[in-house]
Amino acid sequence: MALVNSSNAPMALTYSGLGRHYLIKNTIDASESVASGGVGTLLTTDTHEVLLIKEGWLVNRVWIRLVEKGTLGATTISALGDSGIANIWSAANGINGMAIGTGGTVGNIEGGTLNGLLYDADDYIVMTLAAAHFDGIIEVAAEIIDVFGLDSITT
């Protein structure tokens, strides 16, 4: 049987695909109250939605960066996942157990090693905390390829 190239693509990333690769980022400022423009203290009893993911997006990697450590105790990230698997982005890497409270290191970056997950429905990247509430600042970033979604994630 012959191998037939039916891809109709002479290069790895066709022109129509150039507008489909993105880095998205959310800064979560728990050091300020909601009234002051922040999100308020993040509680260990809650699950926090940190990034919106749209149907048809391939999420390659997710990273967390500590901008300002919390002052309420030795807070760590216990899980980073989505609505289906609570720790899919934090299992077996540095995000699971990342110190963001009093024991954290400002500027520390930890990232997932999942190698991509294609979302077949809108979802959120969610985070849960352990040990203590959090009143600092973190950034959550993800590398996204819009595979089957809209022509642009900005529309």
CORNORNOR-V134508 format. One record per residue. N is the residue number from 1. OMEGA is omega in radians with two decimals (NA if undefined). D_FIRST is the distance of its C-alpha to the first C-alpha in Angstrom with 1 decimal. Layout:
n=N omega=OMEGA d_first=D_FIRST
n=N omega=OMEGA d_first=D_FIRST
This chain:
n=1 omega=-3.10 d_first=0.0
n=2 omega=3.03 d_first=3.8
n=3 omega=-3.10 d_first=6.7
n=4 omega=3.10 d_first=9.2
n=5 omega=3.11 d_first=12.8
n=6 omega=-3.07 d_first=14.7
n=7 omega=-3.13 d_first=17.6
n=8 omega=-3.12 d_first=19.8
n=9 omega=-3.11 d_first=21.8
n=10 omega=3.13 d_first=22.5
n=11 omega=-3.06 d_first=24.5
n=12 omega=-3.14 d_first=24.7
n=13 omega=-3.10 d_first=27.7
n=14 omega=-3.11 d_first=27.8
n=15 omega=-3.12 d_first=31.3
n=16 omega=-3.14 d_first=31.4
n=17 omega=-3.06 d_first=30.9
n=18 omega=3.14 d_first=33.9
n=19 omega=-3.06 d_first=36.3
n=20 omega=-3.12 d_first=34.5
n=21 omega=-2.99 d_first=35.3
n=22 omega=2.87 d_first=38.7
n=23 omega=3.09 d_first=41.2
n=24 omega=-3.07 d_first=43.5
n=25 omega=3.07 d_first=46.8
n=26 omega=3.04 d_first=49.7
n=27 omega=-3.12 d_first=53.0
n=28 omega=-3.08 d_first=54.8
n=29 omega=3.12 d_first=58.5
n=30 omega=3.13 d_first=60.2
n=31 omega=3.13 d_first=63.3
n=32 omega=3.09 d_first=64.5
n=33 omega=3.09 d_first=65.5
n=34 omega=3.14 d_first=63.8
n=35 omega=-3.14 d_first=67.0
n=36 omega=3.10 d_first=66.6
n=37 omega=3.09 d_first=63.0
n=38 omega=3.11 d_first=61.3
n=39 omega=-3.07 d_first=59.7
n=40 omega=-3.11 d_first=62.5
n=41 omega=3.06 d_first=62.2
n=42 omega=-3.06 d_first=58.9
n=43 omega=3.10 d_first=59.7
n=44 omega=-3.11 d_first=58.2
n=45 omega=-3.08 d_first=58.4
n=46 omega=2.92 d_first=56.0
n=47 omega=-3.01 d_first=52.3
n=48 omega=3.06 d_first=52.0
n=49 omega=-3.02 d_first=49.4
n=50 omega=3.06 d_first=48.8
n=51 omega=3.04 d_first=45.8
n=52 omega=3.12 d_first=44.5
n=53 omega=-3.09 d_first=40.7
n=54 omega=3.07 d_first=39.1
n=55 omega=3.12 d_first=36.2
n=56 omega=3.11 d_first=33.0
n=57 omega=2.97 d_first=34.2
n=58 omega=3.11 d_first=32.3
n=59 omega=-3.11 d_first=35.1
n=60 omega=-3.09 d_first=34.1
n=61 omega=3.02 d_first=37.4
n=62 omega=3.13 d_first=41.0
n=63 omega=3.01 d_first=44.1
n=64 omega=3.04 d_first=47.8
n=65 omega=3.10 d_first=50.6
n=66 omega=-3.13 d_first=54.2
n=67 omega=3.12 d_first=56.5
n=68 omega=-3.07 d_first=59.8
n=69 omega=3.13 d_first=60.2
n=70 omega=-3.09 d_first=61.9
n=71 omega=-3.02 d_first=65.5
n=72 omega=3.14 d_first=65.5
n=73 omega=-3.06 d_first=64.3
n=74 omega=-3.10 d_first=61.4
n=75 omega=3.01 d_first=58.7
n=76 omega=3.02 d_first=55.1
n=77 omega=-3.12 d_first=51.8
n=78 omega=3.11 d_first=50.9
n=79 omega=3.02 d_first=47.6
n=80 omega=-3.06 d_first=45.4
n=81 omega=3.07 d_first=42.8
n=82 omega=-3.06 d_first=42.2
n=83 omega=-3.13 d_first=43.2
n=84 omega=-3.10 d_first=40.5
n=85 omega=-2.98 d_first=40.9
n=86 omega=-3.06 d_first=44.2
n=87 omega=-3.04 d_first=43.2
n=88 omega=3.14 d_first=39.5
n=89 omega=-3.10 d_first=40.5
n=90 omega=-3.14 d_first=43.1
n=91 omega=3.04 d_first=41.9
n=92 omega=3.01 d_first=41.6
n=93 omega=-3.03 d_first=42.9
n=94 omega=3.13 d_first=46.2
n=95 omega=3.14 d_first=46.6
n=96 omega=-3.11 d_first=47.5
n=97 omega=3.13 d_first=51.1
n=98 omega=3.14 d_first=51.5
n=99 omega=3.11 d_first=55.3
n=100 omega=3.12 d_first=56.4
n=101 omega=-3.06 d_first=60.0
n=102 omega=3.12 d_first=62.9
n=103 omega=-3.09 d_first=60.8
n=104 omega=3.09 d_first=58.1
n=105 omega=3.14 d_first=57.6
n=106 omega=-3.13 d_first=57.7
n=107 omega=3.13 d_first=54.7
n=108 omega=3.12 d_first=52.5
n=109 omega=3.06 d_first=48.8
n=110 omega=-3.09 d_first=46.4
n=111 omega=3.13 d_first=42.8
n=112 omega=-3.12 d_first=40.1
n=113 omega=-3.00 d_first=37.1
n=114 omega=-3.10 d_first=34.8
n=115 omega=2.98 d_first=32.0
n=116 omega=3.08 d_first=31.8
n=117 omega=3.12 d_first=32.3
n=118 omega=-3.12 d_first=31.2
n=119 omega=-3.14 d_first=34.1
n=120 omega=3.05 d_first=33.4
n=121 omega=3.06 d_first=37.1
n=122 omega=-3.07 d_first=40.1
n=123 omega=3.04 d_first=41.6
n=124 omega=2.84 d_first=44.0
n=125 omega=-3.07 d_first=43.8
n=126 omega=-3.08 d_first=46.8
n=127 omega=2.99 d_first=49.0
n=128 omega=-3.08 d_first=51.6
n=129 omega=3.07 d_first=54.4
n=130 omega=2.96 d_first=56.2
n=131 omega=-3.08 d_first=59.7
n=132 omega=3.06 d_first=61.5
n=133 omega=-3.06 d_first=61.3
n=134 omega=3.13 d_first=60.1
n=135 omega=3.12 d_first=62.2
n=136 omega=-3.13 d_first=60.4
n=137 omega=3.03 d_first=57.7
n=138 omega=2.99 d_first=54.0
n=139 omega=3.06 d_first=51.0
n=140 omega=-3.12 d_first=47.7
n=141 omega=3.11 d_first=44.7
n=142 omega=3.02 d_first=41.0
n=143 omega=-3.00 d_first=38.0
n=144 omega=2.91 d_first=36.3
n=145 omega=3.14 d_first=33.2
n=146 omega=-3.02 d_first=33.5
n=147 omega=-3.05 d_first=29.9
n=148 omega=-3.11 d_first=30.5
n=149 omega=3.13 d_first=34.2
n=150 omega=3.11 d_first=36.4
n=151 omega=3.13 d_first=36.1
n=152 omega=3.12 d_first=38.8
n=153 omega=3.13 d_first=40.3
n=154 omega=3.13 d_first=43.7
n=155 omega=NA d_first=43.8
